[in-house]
């Protein structure tokens, strides 16, 4: 398992130092900004629909928090910094997140197969673009088991990940709602497609944002899915 973990770390480091990827994923890139704004709108809609907003007094974990962008978004939506936790596999990402967030936010670098949190610790866990980067099925199962352990009964996992893998990229694999449900079998779940295929967004948005918004309506041009997995009360 350690070898597989090290391979994932190496791949993430490659992405973080690849100048082509950095240019593609900066918010100064119109296509990337379009995707992020679309996701944020849908996250708000989904959380409202499933009574995940307002945050009330629950603790919230961003698993795979990266440099803290989504934690900042949750604060904008009214989450108390003292109730927010971020966890990422890479220590350098956590280090970059710290100065961007209020002191009350708790951040930790940890392996998803062994989370440093108590059972039933969180009312909400956000999981974005993590499982599609974990190719080994046993590791995916271990991570899912740990995530489910730290979600309190009646709590939820808010999910966002690839529904369609990018052609030619062997380091990213699609993960279907059916597979997600198999990883969390004792949940009530809801999924829907979103996010205009990134190659289309990158090319089209600088030319016509309106055209990109129209194409985004077509389900088979959406590359990701968003979901809510609710842990049943005991």
Steps between C-alpha positions, in 0.01 A plus 500: 500500500789738578637459146162590352477799733846619393400468134197720559713759682747504211219552249353789700844660525540467125171681446597774745827571315383458140494853347245396237258378766563806715408727210191292426362495854567857612187711554646746249410236239143581384411134446611401850317795657184400311522144639562617857215751501264239356605254771455753779147585382407131486655429839282769657189367325577142602576584862179701530296220340636244746480725807879529534471878524517690724793323662358545853742365762633194317865432433598489132796319344643575156676175412761572233493869589799597284591863562176581679283652228185310593548567871499872417181444298333330799593796720333730247188283535496554875708217645681585823879465453523316833272229357698455177765233442717438197695184422735436210754231416768752400665705773604780264137559402398524865789742561374723217145488636588615854572871430191525277255398773395637841685362801196307620507260205673170584727356230684170491706300251385137524447178309135437414538136603563609859331827589599671829139569602260337744202291396191705406703822511338688208152594389625563146801376304581651161687268262609656171714346225658242732381153406561551127870536589509174700533215246521213749156359600621379840630845585175662386314264731726581794460874446123465471491299822693770685286781362182320600642439847544873568154599371244516780166315465268729309801681352594516133780477248487766228667351191650641180708298254546381142221314327699488174876443501712730287628311192873433510535572871565167672543662842133601515221243500129562486292386796131444442220567749442123512859445615475781754187342642682165525770671708238644737226235495314613814415843363213681337646658188429757231712573191480723194730591213667839467812682369545558129781281368821693589652482150185668366496758780865589446448565129150644493467726806759758380300526177142480630400445860136494392564211259682310776205551735263362238714191435531438873127424506557186288549206744737298280736800476540505879813330630438489876229416747399649832342291770383482859538183706304511824603270786194333641409555864556198722 
